[in-house]
């Protein structure tokens, strides 16, 4: 089984919010992603989508974007990004809306084949100090990530590849350790995929630290190609 990752598709099939106003990398980006997906992914492969799937403001608005995934091969796992927070309110309602072999993580984990996947949204990692409101959200997201990682520990088998998904970067531009990276190390995560960043990011597409591989998977940063991580 091959494992691919991509994030930040920012679909707007119902609301018609074009992305090409944000720069040349977004011109015809969905067609490029479709070609990449069709060329690379087989029925038994796994695709990780690390947040910001849809611009929808409600689940009804997001449903055409969710249905967009149905046309592609492979099993898909999604987590919530910052924009998904508008339509992703009830995890049971989200899961009921997902097409076949598409799964959503929230405070839990999944095992597919010999791969165990945990994930949560995360929050902005400060360069210096937190605002009070950001600190509350950050701490809450740490709790959610640890719940997911604890579940991963319970369901994983010997020899499994362990992967964590997070929407926000888990470290700042200087790539300092953070409470999130400490959690990944504590729970023996081997690979981390994240997104959120666009344009001229100061973070590398691939980075290895303390034995963990980190992949930045925002679609425009990858020239709209799915990246294989195993």
LUMMILO-749355 format. One record per residue: residue number from 1; residue in one letter; x, y, z of N, C-alpha, C in turn. Coordinates in Angstrom, 2 decimals, padded with zeros to 5 digits, always signed. Example, Ala and Ser with C-alpha at 12.3 -4.5 7.8 and 13.67 -1.06 7.14 Angstrom:
   num   residuo       nxx       nyy       nzz      caxx      cayy      cazz       cxx       cyy       czz
     1         A   +013.19   -005.69   +007.80   +012.30   -004.50   +007.80   +013.20   -003.30   +007.80
     2         S   +012.85   -002.25   +007.08   +013.67   -001.06   +007.14   +012.90   +000.03   +007.87
This chain:
   num   residuo       nxx       nyy       nzz      caxx      cayy      cazz       cxx       cyy       czz
     1         X   +000.84   -001.20   +000.00   +000.00   +000.00   +000.00   +000.87   +001.25   +000.00
     2         X   +000.65   +002.13   -000.97   +001.34   +003.40   -001.02   +000.54   +004.44   -000.23
     3         X   +001.24   +005.38   +000.38   +000.60   +006.45   +001.14   +000.96   +007.78   +000.50
     4         X   -000.06   +008.55   +000.16   +000.12   +009.86   -000.44   -000.50   +010.92   +000.48
     5         X   -000.07   +012.16   +000.29   -000.62   +013.26   +001.08   -000.76   +014.50   +000.23
     6         X   -001.79   +015.27   +000.53   -002.00   +016.59   -000.08   -003.01   +017.32   +000.81
     7         X   -002.97   +018.63   +000.84   -003.89   +019.37   +001.71   -004.28   +020.69   +001.06
     8         X   -005.22   +021.36   +001.72   -005.61   +022.73   +001.35   -006.16   +022.82   -000.07
     9         X   -007.07   +021.89   -000.40   -007.68   +021.95   -001.73   -008.62   +023.13   -001.88
    10         X   -009.18   +023.63   -000.78   -010.05   +024.81   -000.80   -011.10   +024.70   -001.91
    11         X   -011.83   +023.61   -001.90   -012.84   +023.39   -002.93   -014.02   +024.33   -002.73
    12         X   -014.64   +024.71   -003.84   -015.80   +025.61   -003.77   -016.76   +025.28   -004.91
    13         X   -017.09   +024.03   -005.03   -017.93   +023.59   -006.15   -019.31   +024.23   -006.08
    14         X   -019.86   +024.40   -004.88   -021.19   +025.02   -004.74   -021.11   +026.53   -004.64
    15         X   -020.05   +027.04   -004.01   -019.99   +028.49   -003.75   -019.18   +029.26   -004.80
    16         X   -018.48   +028.54   -005.67   -017.76   +029.17   -006.79   -016.82   +030.28   -006.30
    17         X   -015.90   +029.92   -005.45   -014.87   +030.85   -004.99   -013.55   +030.46   -005.62
    18         X   -013.15   +031.12   -006.71   -011.94   +030.70   -007.43   -010.69   +030.97   -006.62
    19         X   -009.71   +030.08   -006.78   -008.46   +030.21   -006.06   -007.37   +030.89   -006.88
    20         X   -007.58   +031.03   -008.19   -006.50   +031.60   -009.01   -006.26   +033.08   -008.74
    21         X   -007.15   +033.71   -007.96   -006.88   +035.10   -007.58   -005.71   +035.19   -006.61
    22         X   -005.29   +034.04   -006.05   -004.19   +034.02   -005.09   -002.83   +033.76   -005.75
    23         X   -002.80   +033.65   -007.07   -001.50   +033.50   -007.73   -001.49   +032.39   -008.76
    24         X   -000.41   +032.35   -009.52   -000.31   +031.45   -010.66   -000.37   +029.98   -010.32
    25         X   +000.10   +029.60   -009.12   +000.09   +028.19   -008.76   -001.32   +027.63   -008.63
    26         X   -002.31   +028.53   -008.54   -003.69   +028.08   -008.39   -004.43   +028.01   -009.72
    27         X   -003.82   +028.41   -010.79   -004.48   +028.38   -012.10   -004.59   +026.93   -012.57
    28         X   -005.81   +026.45   -012.74   -006.03   +025.08   -013.19   -005.56   +024.03   -012.19
    29         X   -005.52   +024.39   -010.91   -004.91   +023.49   -009.93   -005.70   +022.20   -009.73
    30         X   -007.02   +022.27   -009.78   -007.81   +021.06   -009.56   -007.59   +020.04   -010.67
    31         X   -007.47   +020.52   -011.89   -007.19   +019.60   -013.00   -005.83   +018.93   -012.82
    32         X   -004.85   +019.68   -012.30   -003.53   +019.10   -012.05   -003.61   +018.05   -010.95
    33         X   -004.35   +018.35   -009.89   -004.51   +017.38   -008.80   -005.20   +016.12   -009.31
    34         X   -006.24   +016.30   -010.12   -006.94   +015.14   -010.67   -006.00   +014.26   -011.48
    35         X   -005.18   +014.86   -012.33   -004.25   +014.08   -013.15   -003.23   +013.36   -012.27
    36         X   -002.72   +014.07   -011.26   -001.74   +013.47   -010.37   -002.35   +012.29   -009.62
    37         X   -003.57   +012.48   -009.12   -004.26   +011.42   -008.37   -004.49   +010.20   -009.27
    38         X   -004.98   +010.44   -010.47   -005.27   +009.34   -011.39   -004.00   +008.60   -011.79
    39         X   -002.89   +009.32   -011.94   -001.63   +008.70   -012.37   -000.96   +007.90   -011.26
    40         X   -001.15   +008.31   -010.01   -000.35   +007.74   -008.92   -001.09   +006.76   -008.02
    41         X   -002.37   +006.98   -007.79   -003.07   +006.28   -006.71   -003.85   +005.09   -007.23
    42         X   -003.67   +003.95   -006.55   -004.43   +002.75   -006.86   -005.54   +002.53   -005.85
    43         X   -006.39   +001.54   -006.12   -007.55   +001.27   -005.27   -007.16   +000.97   -003.83
    44         X   -006.03   +000.32   -003.63   -005.63   -000.10   -002.29   -004.71   +000.89   -001.60
    45         X   -004.47   +002.04   -002.21   -003.57   +003.04   -001.62   -004.33   +003.95   -000.66
    46         X   -003.58   +004.76   +000.06   -004.13   +005.65   +001.08   -003.73   +007.08   +000.78
    47         X   -004.68   +008.00   +000.88   -004.42   +009.43   +000.65   -004.83   +010.20   +001.90
    48         X   -003.90   +010.99   +002.44   -004.13   +011.79   +003.63   -004.34   +013.24   +003.23
    49         X   -005.45   +013.83   +003.67   -005.80   +015.21   +003.33   -005.83   +016.02   +004.62
    50         X   -004.79   +016.84   +004.82   -004.55   +017.48   +006.12   -005.24   +018.85   +006.24
    51         X   -006.53   +018.88   +005.97   -007.31   +020.07   +006.29   -007.56   +021.04   +005.16
    52         X   -008.54   +021.92   +005.40   -009.01   +022.93   +004.44   -009.44   +022.30   +003.12
    53         X   -010.35   +021.36   +003.25   -010.91   +020.71   +002.07   -011.88   +021.61   +001.34
    54         X   -012.73   +022.36   +002.10   -013.85   +023.08   +001.49   -013.97   +024.50   +002.03
    55         X   -014.43   +025.40   +001.16   -014.79   +026.76   +001.55   -016.20   +026.83   +002.12
    56         X   -016.95   +025.73   +002.12   -018.34   +025.75   +002.54   -018.54   +026.36   +003.92
    57         X   -019.63   +027.07   +004.09   -019.97   +027.67   +005.37   -020.88   +026.77   +006.20
    58         X   -021.53   +025.81   +005.53   -022.37   +024.82   +006.20   -022.03   +023.45   +005.61
    59         X   -022.48   +022.40   +006.29   -022.24   +021.06   +005.76   -022.93   +020.88   +004.41
    60         X   -024.12   +021.46   +004.25   -024.82   +021.36   +002.96   -023.99   +021.99   +001.85
    61         X   -023.37   +023.13   +002.13   -022.53   +023.78   +001.12   -021.27   +022.96   +000.84
    62         X   -020.79   +022.27   +001.85   -019.56   +021.50   +001.69   -019.78   +020.14   +001.03
    63         X   -021.02   +019.66   +001.01   -021.26   +018.31   +000.50   -020.78   +018.11   -000.95
    64         X   -020.99   +019.05   -001.88   -020.44   +018.83   -003.22   -018.92   +018.71   -003.23
    65         X   -018.25   +019.42   -002.33   -016.80   +019.32   -002.24   -016.38   +017.96   -001.66
    66         X   -017.13   +017.49   -000.66   -016.87   +016.16   -000.11   -017.11   +015.09   -001.18
    67         X   -018.18   +015.26   -001.95   -018.50   +014.30   -003.01   -017.44   +014.29   -004.10
    68         X   -016.73   +015.39   -004.25   -015.65   +015.48   -005.24   -014.62   +014.37   -005.02
    69         X   -014.43   +013.97   -003.76   -013.44   +012.94   -003.46   -013.86   +011.56   -003.94
    70         X   -015.16   +011.37   -004.15   -015.69   +010.04   -004.49   -015.14   +009.53   -005.81
    71         X   -014.80   +010.44   -006.71   -014.36   +010.04   -008.04   -012.96   +009.45   -008.05
    72         X   -012.21   +009.62   -006.95   -010.80   +009.23   -006.94   -010.60   +007.87   -006.28
    73         X   -009.56   +007.19   -006.72   -009.20   +005.89   -006.17   -008.55   +006.06   -004.78
    74         X   -008.51   +004.96   -004.07   -007.83   +004.94   -002.79   -008.75   +005.23   -001.61
    75         X   -008.24   +004.89   -000.44   -008.92   +005.25   +000.80   -008.44   +006.63   +001.22
    76         X   -009.34   +007.49   +001.70   -008.98   +008.85   +002.05   -009.27   +009.12   +003.51
    77         X   -008.36   +009.83   +004.15   -008.55   +010.27   +005.53   -008.43   +011.78   +005.58
    78         X   -009.40   +012.46   +006.21   -009.38   +013.91   +006.30   -009.34   +014.34   +007.76
    79         X   -008.74   +015.50   +008.00   -008.85   +016.18   +009.29   -009.38   +017.58   +009.02
    80         X   -009.75   +018.25   +010.08   -010.32   +019.59   +009.98   -009.21   +020.63   +009.89
    81         X   -009.37   +021.56   +008.96   -008.50   +022.73   +008.89   -009.20   +023.95   +009.46
    82         X   -008.55   +025.10   +009.42   -009.17   +026.30   +009.99   -010.42   +026.71   +009.21
    83         X   -010.42   +026.58   +007.88   -011.61   +026.94   +007.10   -012.71   +025.90   +007.24
    84         X   -012.33   +024.65   +007.45   -013.34   +023.60   +007.61   -014.16   +023.77   +008.89
    85         X   -013.68   +024.58   +009.81   -014.39   +024.76   +011.07   -015.80   +025.31   +010.90
    86         X   -016.09   +025.93   +009.76   -017.43   +026.48   +009.54   -018.45   +025.37   +009.30
    87         X   -018.09   +024.37   +008.51   -019.04   +023.31   +008.15   -018.85   +022.03   +008.96
    88         X   -017.69   +021.90   +009.60   -017.38   +020.69   +010.38   -017.73   +020.98   +011.84
    89         X   -018.99   +020.76   +012.19   -019.47   +021.00   +013.56   -019.66   +019.69   +014.31
    90         X   -020.42   +018.79   +013.75   -020.72   +017.50   +014.37   -019.97   +016.42   +013.63
    91         X   -019.10   +015.67   +014.34   -018.33   +014.64   +013.67   -019.23   +013.53   +013.12
    92         X   -020.33   +013.23   +013.81   -021.23   +012.20   +013.30   -021.89   +012.64   +012.00
    93         X   -022.27   +013.92   +011.91   -022.87   +014.42   +010.67   -021.85   +014.45   +009.53
    94         X   -020.63   +014.82   +009.85   -019.58   +014.82   +008.82   -019.36   +013.39   +008.32
    95         X   -019.23   +012.45   +009.24   -018.98   +011.07   +008.82   -020.14   +010.51   +008.01
    96         X   -021.36   +010.89   +008.35   -022.52   +010.43   +007.57   -022.51   +010.98   +006.16
    97         X   -021.85   +012.12   +005.96   -021.81   +012.75   +004.64   -020.66   +012.25   +003.77
    98         X   -019.75   +011.50   +004.34   -018.56   +011.09   +003.60   -018.87   +009.94   +002.63
    99         X   -018.26   +009.96   +001.45   -018.44   +008.85   +000.52   -017.70   +007.59   +000.99
   100         X   -017.91   +006.51   +000.29   -017.32   +005.21   +000.62   -015.80   +005.31   +000.72
   101         X   -015.25   +004.68   +001.77   -013.81   +004.63   +002.01   -013.17   +006.01   +002.17
   102         X   -013.96   +006.95   +002.69   -013.43   +008.25   +003.11   -013.74   +008.40   +004.59
   103         X   -012.73   +008.79   +005.38   -012.84   +008.76   +006.83   -012.40   +010.10   +007.40
   104         X   -013.00   +010.49   +008.52   -012.65   +011.72   +009.21   -012.14   +011.40   +010.61
   105         X   -011.03   +012.01   +010.98   -010.47   +011.84   +012.32   -010.88   +013.00   +013.21
   106         X   -011.27   +012.68   +014.43   -011.51   +013.70   +015.45   -011.40   +013.06   +016.82
   107         X   -010.34   +013.35   +017.53   -010.08   +012.81   +018.87   -009.89   +011.29   +018.85
   108         X   -009.56   +010.72   +017.69   -009.38   +009.29   +017.60   -008.33   +008.98   +016.54
   109         X   -008.19   +007.71   +016.20   -007.19   +007.28   +015.23   -007.77   +006.14   +014.41
   110         X   -007.06   +005.77   +013.35   -007.50   +004.69   +012.47   -006.32   +003.80   +012.13
   111         X   -006.62   +002.54   +011.89   -005.61   +001.60   +011.39   -006.09   +001.05   +010.06
   112         X   -005.29   +001.25   +009.02   -005.58   +000.74   +007.69   -004.35   -000.04   +007.24
   113         X   -004.54   -001.34   +007.01   -003.39   -002.18   +006.70   -002.43   -002.16   +007.87
   114         X   -001.17   -001.89   +007.56   -000.16   -001.80   +008.63   +000.24   -000.35   +008.90
   115         X   -000.73   +000.55   +008.73   -000.51   +001.97   +008.98   -001.54   +002.45   +010.00
   116         X   -001.07   +003.14   +011.04   -001.96   +003.71   +012.04   -001.84   +005.22   +011.99
   117         X   -002.99   +005.91   +011.90   -003.01   +007.34   +011.64   -003.78   +008.06   +012.74
   118         X   -003.17   +009.09   +013.29   -003.82   +009.97   +014.26   -003.87   +011.37   +013.66
   119         X   -004.65   +012.27   +014.26   -004.67   +013.62   +013.71   -005.60   +014.57   +014.40
   120         X   -005.26   +015.86   +014.31   -006.09   +016.94   +014.81   -005.66   +018.23   +014.14
   121         X   -006.48   +019.26   +014.29   -006.23   +020.51   +013.56   -004.96   +021.23   +013.98
   122         X   -004.67   +021.30   +015.30   -003.57   +022.13   +015.78   -003.96   +023.59   +015.80
   123         X   -002.97   +024.44   +016.01   -003.20   +025.89   +016.03   -001.89   +026.59   +015.73
   124         X   -001.95   +027.89   +015.54   -000.75   +028.65   +015.21   +000.30   +028.53   +016.31
   125         X   +001.53   +028.21   +015.90   +002.64   +028.16   +016.84   +003.28   +029.54   +016.91
   126         X   +003.39   +030.11   +018.08   +003.86   +031.50   +018.18   +005.35   +031.62   +017.89
   127         X   +005.74   +032.75   +017.31   +007.15   +033.06   +017.15   +007.74   +033.58   +018.46
   128         X   +006.92   +034.25   +019.26   +007.40   +034.79   +020.54   +006.44   +034.41   +021.65
   129         X   +005.34   +035.17   +021.80   +004.41   +034.91   +022.88   +002.99   +034.77   +022.32
   130         X   +002.15   +034.05   +023.06   +000.76   +033.86   +022.70   -000.10   +035.01   +023.18
   131         X   -001.11   +035.35   +022.37   -002.24   +036.10   +022.90   -003.05   +035.15   +023.76
   132         X   -003.79   +035.69   +024.72   -004.51   +034.85   +025.68   -005.48   +033.91   +024.99
   133         X   -006.24   +034.40   +024.01   -007.21   +033.56   +023.31   -006.52   +032.45   +022.53
   134         X   -005.41   +032.79   +021.87   -004.67   +031.78   +021.12   -004.12   +030.70   +022.04
   135         X   -003.67   +031.10   +023.23   -003.14   +030.13   +024.18   -004.21   +029.12   +024.58
   136         X   -005.45   +029.59   +024.78   -006.53   +028.69   +025.16   -006.81   +027.69   +024.03
   137         X   -006.86   +028.18   +022.80   -007.13   +027.29   +021.67   -005.99   +026.30   +021.49
   138         X   -004.76   +026.79   +021.59   -003.59   +025.94   +021.43   -003.60   +024.80   +022.46
   139         X   -003.87   +025.13   +023.70   -003.90   +024.12   +024.75   -005.02   +023.10   +024.52
   140         X   -006.15   +023.58   +024.03   -007.25   +022.67   +023.73   -006.89   +021.73   +022.58
   141         X   -006.20   +022.26   +021.57   -005.79   +021.42   +020.45   -004.74   +020.40   +020.87
   142         X   -003.89   +020.76   +021.82   -002.94   +019.78   +022.35   -003.66   +018.61   +023.00
   143         X   -004.71   +018.90   +023.75   -005.50   +017.85   +024.39   -006.11   +016.94   +023.33
   144         X   -006.66   +017.54   +022.27   -007.28   +016.75   +021.21   -006.26   +015.88   +020.50
   145         X   -005.08   +016.45   +020.23   -004.05   +015.65   +019.56   -003.61   +014.49   +020.44
   146         X   -003.46   +014.75   +021.74   -003.02   +013.65   +022.62   -004.09   +012.57   +022.73
   147         X   -005.36   +012.95   +022.72   -006.43   +011.95   +022.70   -006.31   +011.06   +021.47
   148         X   -006.03   +011.68   +020.34   -005.89   +010.92   +019.10   -004.67   +010.01   +019.15
   149         X   -003.56   +010.52   +019.67   -002.34   +009.73   +019.76   -002.49   +008.59   +020.78
   150         X   -003.21   +008.83   +021.85   -003.47   +007.76   +022.82   -004.29   +006.64   +022.18
   151         X   -005.26   +007.02   +021.36   -006.04   +006.01   +020.66   -005.16   +005.25   +019.67
   152         X   -004.26   +005.96   +019.00   -003.32   +005.32   +018.09   -002.51   +004.25   +018.81
   153         X   -002.06   +004.56   +020.02   -001.27   +003.61   +020.80   -002.08   +002.34   +021.10
   154         X   -003.38   +002.50   +021.32   -004.22   +001.35   +021.68   -004.47   +000.43   +020.50
   155         X   -004.54   +000.98   +019.30   -004.94   +000.16   +018.15   -003.78   -000.28   +017.27
   156         X   -002.61   +000.32   +017.43   -001.51   -000.03   +016.53   -000.96   -001.41   +016.87
   157         X   -000.40   -002.05   +015.85   +000.21   -003.36   +015.98   +001.72   -003.25   +015.80
   158         X   +002.44   -004.25   +016.27   +003.89   -004.27   +016.11   +004.26   -004.17   +014.63
   159         X   +005.17   -003.26   +014.33   +005.61   -003.07   +012.95   +004.81   -002.07   +012.16
   160         X   +003.74   -001.51   +012.74   +002.95   -000.50   +012.03   +003.76   +000.76   +011.76
   161         X   +003.49   +001.40   +010.64   +003.95   +002.76   +010.39   +002.99   +003.70   +011.09
   162         X   +003.51   +004.63   +011.88   +002.67   +005.57   +012.62   +002.78   +006.95   +012.00
   163         X   +001.62   +007.53   +011.67   +001.55   +008.82   +010.98   +000.62   +009.75   +011.75
   164         X   +001.03   +010.98   +011.92   +000.18   +012.01   +012.52   -000.15   +013.06   +011.47
   165         X   -001.42   +013.48   +011.44   -001.87   +014.56   +010.57   -002.18   +015.77   +011.43
   166         X   -001.76   +016.93   +010.99   -002.06   +018.18   +011.68   -002.19   +019.26   +010.60
   167         X   -003.17   +020.13   +010.75   -003.34   +021.15   +009.70   -002.29   +022.25   +009.82
   168         X   -002.16   +022.83   +010.99   -001.20   +023.91   +011.18   +000.22   +023.35   +011.31
   169         X   +001.23   +024.12   +010.92   +002.61   +023.66   +011.14   +002.85   +023.39   +012.62
   170         X   +003.52   +022.30   +012.96   +003.73   +021.98   +014.37   +004.88   +022.73   +015.01
   171         X   +005.61   +023.53   +014.22   +006.72   +024.31   +014.77   +006.76   +025.66   +014.07
   172         X   +007.51   +026.61   +014.65   +007.57   +027.96   +014.08   +008.57   +028.02   +012.92
   173         X   +008.79   +029.21   +012.38   +009.65   +029.34   +011.20   +011.09   +028.95   +011.47
   174         X   +011.49   +029.00   +012.74   +012.84   +028.57   +013.10   +012.88   +027.09   +013.44
   175         X   +011.73   +026.44   +013.30   +011.59   +025.01   +013.50   +012.06   +024.58   +014.88
   176         X   +011.72   +025.40   +015.86   +012.02   +025.06   +017.25   +011.09   +023.94   +017.72
   177         X   +011.50   +023.14   +018.69   +010.58   +022.16   +019.29   +009.34   +022.86   +019.85
   178         X   +008.24   +022.14   +019.87   +006.99   +022.69   +020.39   +006.29   +021.59   +021.17
   179         X   +005.24   +021.94   +021.92   +004.47   +020.89   +022.60   +003.92   +019.83   +021.63
   180         X   +003.62   +020.22   +020.38   +003.16   +019.23   +019.41   +004.28   +018.29   +019.00
   181         X   +005.45   +018.82   +018.69   +006.55   +017.93   +018.31   +006.94   +017.03   +019.48
   182         X   +006.80   +017.54   +020.69   +007.09   +016.70   +021.87   +006.07   +015.56   +021.99
   183         X   +004.81   +015.84   +021.68   +003.81   +014.78   +021.67   +004.14   +013.72   +020.62
   184         X   +004.53   +014.16   +019.44   +004.85   +013.20   +018.38   +006.01   +012.29   +018.80
   185         X   +006.98   +012.87   +019.47   +008.11   +012.06   +019.94   +007.69   +011.13   +021.07
   186         X   +006.85   +011.63   +021.97   +006.39   +010.83   +023.11   +005.65   +009.58   +022.63
   187         X   +004.85   +009.71   +021.57   +004.03   +008.60   +021.10   +004.63   +007.88   +019.90
   188         X   +005.91   +008.08   +019.67   +006.66   +007.33   +018.64   +006.06   +007.48   +017.25
   189         X   +005.64   +008.68   +016.91   +005.18   +008.95   +015.55   +006.39   +008.95   +014.62
   190         X   +006.22   +008.36   +013.44   +007.32   +008.28   +012.49   +007.24   +009.35   +011.39
   191         X   +006.02   +009.69   +011.00   +005.85   +010.68   +009.94   +004.72   +011.64   +010.32
   192         X   +004.88   +012.91   +009.97   +003.87   +013.94   +010.22   +003.60   +014.67   +008.92
   193         X   +002.31   +014.82   +008.58   +001.93   +015.63   +007.42   +001.13   +016.83   +007.91
   194         X   +001.40   +017.99   +007.32   +000.69   +019.20   +007.71   +000.51   +020.10   +006.51
   195         X   -000.27   +021.16   +006.65   -000.55   +022.07   +005.54   -000.61   +023.51   +006.00
   196         X   -001.68   +024.21   +005.56   -002.01   +025.57   +005.97   -001.17   +026.64   +005.29
   197         X   +000.09   +026.39   +005.03   +000.98   +027.43   +004.51   +000.85   +027.52   +002.99
   198         X   +000.95   +028.75   +002.49   +000.86   +028.99   +001.06   +001.90   +030.02   +000.64
   199         X   +002.13   +030.09   -000.66   +003.04   +031.12   -001.17   +004.48   +030.84   -000.80
   200         X   +005.18   +031.87   -000.38   +006.60   +031.75   -000.08   +006.80   +031.39   +001.39
   201         X   +006.66   +030.11   +001.69   +006.83   +029.66   +003.06   +008.31   +029.55   +003.41
   202         X   +008.62   +029.83   +004.67   +009.99   +029.70   +005.14   +010.29   +028.28   +005.64
   203         X   +009.29   +027.42   +005.63   +009.50   +026.05   +006.08   +009.75   +025.14   +004.88
   204         X   +010.63   +024.16   +005.01   +010.92   +023.27   +003.88   +009.77   +022.30   +003.63
   205         X   +009.70   +021.76   +002.43   +008.69   +020.77   +002.12   +008.93   +019.47   +002.88
   206         X   +010.18   +019.18   +003.17   +010.54   +017.98   +003.93   +011.57   +018.35   +004.98
   207         X   +011.37   +017.81   +006.17   +012.29   +018.10   +007.26   +012.30   +016.90   +008.20
   208         X   +013.47   +016.50   +008.66   +013.57   +015.40   +009.61   +014.19   +015.91   +010.90
   209         X   +013.54   +015.59   +012.01   +014.04   +016.04   +013.31   +013.75   +014.97   +014.36
   210         X   +014.78   +014.58   +015.08   +014.65   +013.58   +016.15   +013.96   +012.31   +015.66
   211         X   +014.32   +011.91   +014.45   +013.82   +010.66   +013.90   +012.44   +010.71   +013.29
   212         X   +011.81   +011.88   +013.27   +010.47   +012.03   +012.69   +010.58   +012.80   +011.37
   213         X   +009.88   +012.32   +010.35   +009.84   +013.01   +009.06   +008.60   +013.90   +009.00
   214         X   +008.81   +015.17   +008.64   +007.74   +016.15   +008.53   +007.55   +016.55   +007.06
   215         X   +006.31   +016.52   +006.60   +005.99   +016.83   +005.21   +004.99   +017.99   +005.16
   216         X   +005.36   +019.06   +004.47   +004.43   +020.16   +004.17   +003.68   +019.78   +002.90
   217         X   +002.34   +019.73   +002.98   +001.57   +019.13   +001.88   +000.55   +020.08   +001.25
   218         X   +000.63   +021.39   +001.51   -000.28   +022.33   +000.85   -000.15   +022.17   -000.65
   219         X   -001.28   +022.05   -001.34   -001.23   +021.66   -002.75   -000.43   +022.64   -003.61
   220         X   -000.57   +023.94   -003.36   +000.16   +024.90   -004.20   +001.66   +024.84   -003.95
   221         X   +002.06   +024.42   -002.74   +003.48   +024.28   -002.44   +004.07   +023.06   -003.14
   222         X   +003.22   +022.07   -003.45   +003.65   +020.83   -004.11   +003.41   +020.87   -005.61
   223         X   +003.13   +022.06   -006.14   +002.78   +022.19   -007.56   +001.61   +021.27   -007.91
   224         X   +000.70   +021.08   -006.94   -000.53   +020.33   -007.12   -000.30   +018.88   -007.51
   225         X   +000.76   +018.30   -006.94   +001.07   +016.89   -007.10   +000.96   +016.20   -005.74
   226         X   +000.30   +015.05   -005.70   +000.28   +014.27   -004.48   +001.70   +013.79   -004.18
   227         X   +002.09   +013.87   -002.92   +003.42   +013.44   -002.52   +003.34   +012.10   -001.82
   228         X   +004.19   +011.17   -002.22   +004.23   +009.85   -001.58   +005.14   +009.92   -000.37
   229         X   +004.67   +009.40   +000.78   +005.45   +009.54   +002.00   +005.98   +008.20   +002.53
   230         X   +005.74   +007.10   +001.80   +006.30   +005.82   +002.24   +006.98   +005.12   +001.08
